[in-house]
Structures are given as structure tokens and as C-alpha cells.
């Protein structure tokens, strides 16, 4: 067998390596996106539950721990592996902001950037306005057993 100069012998292997490299890059990107979405959902769940736990203290469903509603909310955040802040508003609502560190294959590229989520919960008489309304209110409505919220 004779070989011609400038032939394309071995080009299939190079093409295959290129396709495999692109497939691996896409796989890592999808895995990283999945990790970010998972962290965002974990942050939202922690924020919602922490806001509801704080609201339970405000409305008197549970005894107030030392530190009040925000101390209870911070405890729930810690139990869910989240960090964040809590504030008790003048209208009796508890506002929580939760942060969860994004893990997964691209965590090093994100340089520890956390996924953040806000939540707000409080007594039935507190009115939600604009962007302050979050999933905690919907969770509170579902927990009360009615689609429209707590029974009055």
C-alpha cells in the first residue's frame, strides 16, 4: 500500500476528539446550571420556611425564643444549611433573605457565589405589595389548607 502525500489519514480520530470535547463541555455546562438551579431552590425553600417560622412567633403559635422571631428564623436557616438575614417589619411581617453556596462541577468557577432568595410572611392582616410578595405567602396559604390563604 502506498501513501499519498497530504492524505486525510487519521482525520476521523481528530474529528472524534473534537466532538467528544464539545460533548464534555456541554455536559459540564448543564451540570453547572443544574447545580445553580438546585441551590436556588434550596435557598428559596429555606427562606420560605424561615419566614413562616418567624411569623409563627409573631402571631403567637409558638413561644418566642430568646431573640424573638428572627432568632427562630435564623435557626431554621441554619437547619437547612443556609445563611442569611432577617428583619421584623412594622406591620408584623418577617422578611428573610437566604443564601446557599452553589456546589457541583462549576463551583470553583463561580468563586463561592451564593444563590439568594427572599421571603416574607406574617399575620393575615399584613398586605403584600409589589415585589415584596414571595413564595412564603403562597406556602403559608397552602399550609392553612385553603387556596386563598388563611381562613378568616
C-alpha positions as CSV (number, residue, x, y, z in Angstrom):
1,X,0.0,0.0,0.0
2,X,1.3,3.4,-0.9
3,X,0.5,6.6,0.9
4,X,-0.1,9.8,-0.8
5,X,1.4,13.0,0.4
6,X,-1.2,15.3,2.0
7,X,-3.8,12.5,2.5
8,X,-6.5,12.6,5.2
9,X,-5.5,9.5,7.1
10,X,-6.3,10.0,10.8
11,X,-8.6,12.9,10.3
12,X,-11.5,10.9,11.7
13,X,-9.7,10.5,15.0
14,X,-9.1,14.2,15.2
15,X,-12.8,14.9,14.4
16,X,-13.9,12.4,17.0
17,X,-11.7,14.1,19.7
18,X,-13.3,17.4,18.8
19,X,-16.8,16.0,19.1
20,X,-16.0,14.4,22.5
21,X,-14.5,17.6,23.8
22,X,-17.6,19.6,22.8
23,X,-19.9,17.0,24.3
24,X,-17.9,17.1,27.6
25,X,-18.1,20.9,27.7
26,X,-21.8,20.8,27.2
27,X,-22.2,18.2,29.9
28,X,-20.3,20.3,32.4
29,X,-22.3,23.4,31.5
30,X,-25.6,21.5,32.0
31,X,-24.3,20.1,35.3
32,X,-23.3,23.5,36.5
33,X,-26.6,25.0,35.5
34,X,-28.4,22.2,37.4
35,X,-26.3,22.8,40.5
36,X,-27.1,26.5,40.4
37,X,-30.9,25.8,40.0
38,X,-30.7,23.3,42.8
39,X,-29.0,25.8,45.1
40,X,-31.6,28.5,44.2
41,X,-34.4,26.1,45.1
42,X,-32.7,25.2,48.4
43,X,-32.3,28.9,49.2
44,X,-36.0,29.6,48.4
45,X,-37.2,26.7,50.5
46,X,-35.0,27.8,53.4
47,X,-36.2,31.4,53.1
48,X,-39.8,30.4,52.9
49,X,-39.7,28.1,55.9
50,X,-37.6,30.6,58.0
51,X,-40.1,33.4,57.2
52,X,-43.0,31.1,58.2
53,X,-41.2,30.0,61.4
54,X,-40.7,33.7,62.3
55,X,-44.3,34.5,61.5
56,X,-45.4,31.7,63.9
57,X,-43.7,33.5,66.7
58,X,-45.2,36.9,65.7
59,X,-48.8,35.6,65.7
60,X,-48.2,33.5,68.9
61,X,-48.5,30.0,67.5
62,X,-45.2,29.1,69.2
63,X,-43.4,30.5,72.2
64,X,-40.9,33.2,71.4
65,X,-37.2,32.1,71.8
66,X,-34.6,34.4,73.2
67,X,-34.1,36.9,70.3
68,X,-37.7,36.6,69.1
69,X,-39.0,35.8,65.6
70,X,-35.7,36.5,63.8
71,X,-33.8,34.1,66.2
72,X,-36.3,31.3,65.2
73,X,-35.9,32.2,61.5
74,X,-32.1,32.1,61.8
75,X,-32.3,28.7,63.4
76,X,-34.4,27.4,60.5
77,X,-31.9,28.8,58.0
78,X,-29.1,27.1,59.8
79,X,-31.0,23.8,59.9
80,X,-31.3,24.0,56.1
81,X,-27.7,24.7,55.5
82,X,-28.3,28.3,54.6
83,X,-27.2,31.7,55.9
84,X,-28.9,35.0,55.6
85,X,-30.6,37.9,57.3
86,X,-33.9,38.5,59.0
87,X,-35.9,41.7,59.7
88,X,-39.2,42.2,61.5
89,X,-41.2,44.9,59.8
90,X,-43.5,47.4,61.5
91,X,-46.6,45.6,60.1
92,X,-45.6,42.3,61.9
93,X,-44.2,40.6,58.8
94,X,-40.9,38.7,58.9
95,X,-38.6,39.3,55.9
96,X,-35.9,36.8,55.4
97,X,-33.1,36.7,52.8
98,X,-31.4,33.3,52.4
99,X,-28.1,32.3,50.8
100,X,-26.9,28.8,49.8
101,X,-23.5,28.2,48.3
102,X,-23.6,26.7,44.8
103,X,-21.9,23.3,44.6
104,X,-21.2,21.0,41.7
105,X,-18.6,20.8,38.9
106,X,-18.5,24.6,38.2
107,X,-18.4,25.7,41.9
108,X,-14.8,26.7,41.5
109,X,-15.6,28.9,38.5
110,X,-18.4,30.7,40.5
111,X,-15.9,31.6,43.2
112,X,-18.3,30.9,46.0
113,X,-21.1,33.0,44.6
114,X,-24.2,32.0,46.6
115,X,-27.7,31.5,45.4
116,X,-30.0,34.0,47.1
117,X,-33.8,34.1,47.7
118,X,-36.1,36.4,49.7
119,X,-39.2,35.5,51.5
120,X,-41.9,37.4,53.5
121,X,-44.5,36.0,55.9
122,X,-46.7,37.5,58.6
123,X,-50.1,37.9,60.1
124,X,-53.1,37.5,57.8
125,X,-53.8,41.3,58.0
126,X,-50.4,42.3,56.6
127,X,-50.8,43.3,53.0
128,X,-48.2,42.3,50.3
129,X,-47.1,45.0,48.0
130,X,-45.3,44.5,44.7
131,X,-42.0,42.7,44.7
132,X,-42.2,42.0,48.4
133,X,-44.6,39.2,47.9
134,X,-42.8,35.9,47.5
135,X,-43.2,32.2,47.8
136,X,-43.6,32.3,51.6
137,X,-47.0,33.8,51.2
138,X,-48.1,31.0,48.8
139,X,-46.6,28.4,51.2
140,X,-48.5,30.0,54.1
141,X,-51.7,29.8,52.1
142,X,-51.2,26.1,51.2
143,X,-50.3,25.3,54.8
144,X,-53.5,26.9,56.0
145,X,-55.5,24.4,53.9
146,X,-57.2,26.9,51.6
147,X,-56.2,28.0,48.1
148,X,-56.8,31.6,49.0
149,X,-54.9,31.7,52.3
150,X,-55.8,31.5,56.0
151,X,-59.4,31.2,56.9
152,X,-60.9,34.4,58.3
